[in-house]
Amino acid sequence: MSYGAISNAQSLAADTQSLGALKLEAGKNSPEAIRETAKQFESLFMRELMKSMREATVKSGLLDSPGGDLGTDLLDQQFAVQMSGQPGGLSDLIAQQLTRQMGTTATAGASSAAANSPKTVATAAIASRPHRAPTESQSSFVQQHSQVANAIEKSTGIPAGFMLGQAGHETGWGKHEIKLKGGAQSFNLFGIKAGSNWSGKVAEVTTTEYVNGVAQKKVARFRAYDSYADSFKDYARMISESPRYAHAKLQTGSAHAFASGLQKAGYATDPDYAAKLSRAINTTLAIRRVQA
């Protein structure tokens, strides 16, 4: 990125009044302008996320000072700019929203002002962001499994952040992992069931299934593995090789599109699965940017 682009992004991270300039920039309706606009909106969101995380931390008060607060704010601005624009992140979703809105508006001949409105982009950001700052248990879970997820991403192309988010959602961030009889680990992070074609170990547990939208408790058979790495490998193999998930596999540019693809393919019976999974993935992506 050029010095001018960095300067613009830092200005936006510090001053929300710069949203008007974004409207004009996005109005150019070029891929470069849209990507830069989306990245700058993401930097705003990242700054607010880090601010909320800091506010959630108890301060001693001994070293607090206006100068220190200013330094921290400036550092947050710099981090927000550096962490924005990563593949599979919020900026990709915002760019897609802008592109679709602009394309639809151009075809219909409607006013370009509505398509370029910051409100449209802000709505996409709100829908995709975590509802609250990541917890310590979420951060620990992501850190624990990142090495394996990164390796699987290199071999399959499935984003590590997407896999970690789904594993976190399925297990309550490691708090509710499936157990074998007697309490031994099943290492099943993705809630994959043991069908007739599964010849490995099996864990039978009571789970919640939705039938015609109604939650019901049922005993189900789940696959069991020898390690977490085996769980990641089996999940990636299923997503990559099963025709059932072929469409979802192509939606790795957007957390929401990927989650919706899995739900449409019948990965889970929960009618709100896509929304819940999207939030978990976006939480993971935020954690990984901070941990990087």
C-alpha positions in Angstrom: 0.0 0.0 0.0 1.2 3.5 -0.8 2.0 6.2 1.8 -1.1 8.1 0.7 -3.4 5.0 1.2 -1.9 4.4 4.6 -2.4 8.0 5.5 -6.1 7.9 4.4 -6.7 4.6 6.3 -5.1 6.0 9.5 -7.2 9.2 9.1 -10.3 7.1 8.8 -9.4 5.0 11.9 -9.1 8.2 13.8 -11.9 10.3 12.5 -15.4 8.9 11.6 -16.2 12.1 9.8 -14.1 10.7 7.0 -17.0 8.4 6.1 -18.1 11.1 3.6 -14.9 10.7 1.7 -15.5 7.0 1.6 -18.8 7.6 -0.1 -17.2 9.6 -2.8 -14.4 7.0 -3.2 -16.8 4.1 -3.5 -18.8 6.1 -6.0 -16.0 5.7 -8.5 -17.4 2.1 -8.9 -14.0 0.6 -9.7 -12.7 -2.7 -8.1 -9.7 -0.8 -6.6 -11.9 1.9 -5.0 -14.3 -0.6 -3.6 -11.6 -2.7 -2.1 -9.9 0.3 -0.5 -13.3 1.5 0.8 -14.1 -1.9 2.3 -10.7 -2.1 4.0 -11.0 1.3 5.5 -14.5 0.4 6.9 -12.9 -2.7 8.4 -10.2 -0.6 10.1 -12.9 1.4 11.8 -14.5 -1.8 13.1 -11.2 -3.3 14.2 -10.4 -0.1 16.2 -13.8 -0.2 18.0 -13.3 -3.9 18.7 -9.9 -3.3 20.3 -11.3 -0.4 22.2 -14.0 -2.6 23.7 -11.5 -5.3 24.5 -9.3 -2.8 26.4 -12.4 -1.4 28.3 -13.2 -4.9 29.4 -9.8 -5.2 31.0 -9.6 -4.0 34.6 -7.2 -1.1 35.0 -5.0 -0.5 38.1 -5.3 3.3 37.7 -1.7 3.7 38.9 -0.2 4.4 35.5 -3.2 5.9 33.8 -2.8 9.3 32.3 -4.1 11.4 29.4 -0.8 11.0 27.6 -0.9 7.2 28.0 -4.5 7.0 26.8 -3.5 9.0 23.7 -0.5 6.7 23.0 -2.7 3.6 23.4 -5.4 5.1 21.0 -2.7 5.9 18.4 -1.3 2.4 18.7 -4.8 0.9 18.3 -5.3 3.0 15.1 -2.0 1.7 13.7 -2.9 -1.9 14.5 -6.4 -1.5 13.1 -5.0 -0.4 9.7 -2.4 -3.2 9.7 -5.0 -5.9 10.5 -7.5 -4.8 7.9 -7.8 -6.2 4.4 -6.8 -9.8 5.2 -8.2 -12.6 3.0 -11.5 -14.0 4.3 -12.0 -11.0 6.6 -14.7 -8.5 7.0 -13.4 -6.2 4.2 -14.1 -9.0 1.7 -17.8 -9.2 2.8 -18.1 -5.4 2.6 -16.6 -5.3 -0.9 -19.0 -8.0 -2.0 -21.9 -6.0 -0.6 -20.8 -2.8 -2.3 -20.3 -4.6 -5.6 -23.7 -6.2 -5.5 -25.4 -3.0 -4.5 -23.7 -1.0 -7.2 -24.3 -3.6 -9.9 -28.0 -3.8 -9.0 -28.4 0.0 -8.8 -26.7 0.4 -12.2 -29.0 -2.1 -13.8 -32.1 -0.6 -12.3 -31.0 2.9 -13.1 -31.7 4.0 -9.4 -29.8 6.7 -7.6 -26.1 5.9 -7.0 -26.3 7.7 -3.6 -28.3 4.8 -2.1 -25.8 2.2 -3.3 -22.8 4.2 -2.0 -24.4 5.0 1.3 -22.2 4.3 4.3 -25.3 2.9 6.0 -25.4 0.0 3.6 -21.8 -0.9 4.4 -22.3 -0.4 8.1 -25.2 -2.8 8.1 -23.0 -5.5 6.6 -20.3 -4.8 9.2 -22.8 -5.1 12.1 -24.2 -8.4 10.7 -20.8 -9.9 10.5 -19.0 -8.7 13.6 -18.8 -10.6 16.9 -21.5 -9.5 19.3 -18.9 -8.9 22.0 -15.2 -8.9 22.6 -13.7 -12.4 22.3 -13.3 -14.2 25.7 -10.1 -15.7 27.1 -11.5 -19.2 26.5 -12.2 -18.4 22.9 -8.7 -16.9 22.4 -7.1 -20.0 24.1 -9.1 -22.4 21.9 -8.1 -20.6 18.7 -4.4 -20.5 19.8 -4.5 -24.2 20.8 -5.7 -25.4 17.4 -4.2 -22.8 15.0 -1.1 -24.8 14.0 -3.1 -27.8 12.8 -5.7 -25.6 11.1 -3.0 -23.7 9.3 -1.5 -26.9 8.0 -4.9 -28.1 6.8 -5.6 -24.8 5.0 -2.3 -25.2 3.0 -3.3 -28.6 1.8 -7.0 -28.0 1.1 -7.6 -24.3 0.7 -10.3 -24.2 3.4 -9.5 -21.1 5.5 -8.0 -21.9 8.9 -10.2 -19.2 10.5 -13.3 -20.8 9.1 -12.4 -24.3 10.5 -11.4 -22.9 13.9 -14.7 -20.9 14.1 -16.8 -24.0 13.3 -14.8 -26.1 15.7 -15.3 -23.4 18.4 -19.1 -23.3 17.7 -19.6 -27.0 17.7 -17.7 -27.6 21.0 -18.6 -24.4 22.9 -15.0 -23.3 22.4 -13.7 -26.6 23.9 -16.1 -26.6 26.9 -18.5 -29.2 25.5 -16.5 -31.7 23.5 -18.0 -35.1 22.7 -16.9 -37.8 25.1 -16.6 -41.5 24.8 -18.2 -43.8 27.3 -16.2 -43.5 30.5 -15.3 -39.9 29.7 -12.4 -40.4 27.3 -11.8 -37.8 24.5 -13.4 -38.4 21.1 -11.4 -35.6 19.6 -14.4 -34.8 17.4 -14.3 -31.0 17.0 -16.9 -30.7 14.2 -19.8 -32.8 15.4 -19.5 -35.2 12.5 -21.8 -38.2 12.9 -20.9 -41.8 12.4 -22.9 -43.1 9.5 -23.0 -46.6 8.0 -19.7 -46.0 6.1 -17.8 -45.2 9.3 -15.6 -48.0 10.6 -13.7 -46.2 13.3 -14.5 -45.6 17.0 -17.9 -44.2 17.9 -19.2 -42.0 20.7 -22.9 -42.2 21.6 -24.3 -39.0 23.2 -27.5 -37.1 23.6 -27.8 -34.2 21.2 -30.3 -31.6 20.1 -31.8 -32.1 16.7 -34.4 -29.9 15.0 -37.4 -31.6 13.3 -39.6 -29.2 11.4 -38.0 -26.4 13.4 -38.7 -28.0 16.7 -35.8 -28.9 19.0 -35.8 -32.5 20.2 -33.3 -34.5 22.3 -32.0 -37.6 20.6 -29.2 -40.1 21.1 -26.8 -40.0 18.1 -23.6 -41.7 17.1 -20.5 -39.5 16.5 -17.1 -40.3 15.0 -14.2 -40.6 17.4 -10.5 -40.0 16.5 -7.1 -40.5 18.0 -6.2 -36.8 17.9 -7.5 -33.3 17.1 -5.4 -33.4 14.0 -7.3 -36.4 12.7 -10.6 -34.5 13.4 -9.4 -31.6 11.2 -8.3 -33.9 8.5 -11.5 -35.8 8.4 -13.6 -32.6 8.3 -11.5 -31.1 5.5 -11.7 -34.4 3.5 -15.5 -34.4 3.9 -15.9 -30.7 2.8 -13.5 -31.1 -0.1 -14.6 -34.5 -1.4 -18.3 -34.8 -0.7 -20.5 -33.5 -3.6 -22.9 -32.4 -0.9 -20.6 -29.6 0.2 -19.2 -28.7 -3.2 -21.0 -25.4 -3.3 -20.0 -24.4 0.2 -16.3 -25.2 -0.6 -16.4 -22.5 -3.3 -17.7 -19.9 -0.8 -14.5 -19.4 1.2 -14.3 -15.7 0.3 -17.1 -14.9 2.8 -17.8 -16.3 6.2 -21.5 -15.8 5.8 -21.7 -17.4 2.4 -19.6 -20.4 3.6 -21.8 -20.8 6.7 -25.0 -20.5 4.6 -23.7 -23.0 2.1 -23.1 -25.6 4.9 -26.6 -25.0 6.3 -28.2 -25.4 2.9 -26.3 -28.6 2.4 -27.7 -30.0 5.6 -24.6 -29.9 7.8 -26.8 -29.2 10.8 -30.5 -29.1 11.5 -30.5 -25.9 13.6 -32.4 -23.3 11.5 -30.1 -20.6 12.9 -26.9 -22.5 12.2 -25.6 -20.2 9.5 -26.0 -17.1 11.6 -24.4 -18.7 14.7 -21.6 -20.1 12.6 -20.9 -16.8 10.9 -20.6 -15.1 14.3 -18.2 -17.8 15.5 -16.0 -17.5 12.4 -15.9 -13.7 12.6 -14.9 -13.9 16.2 -12.1 -16.3 15.3 -10.9 -14.0 12.5 -10.7 -11.1 14.9 -8.8 -13.2 17.4 -6.3 -14.4 14.8 -5.5 -10.9 13.7 -4.6 -9.9 17.2 -2.6 -13.1 17.8 -0.7 -12.8 14.4 
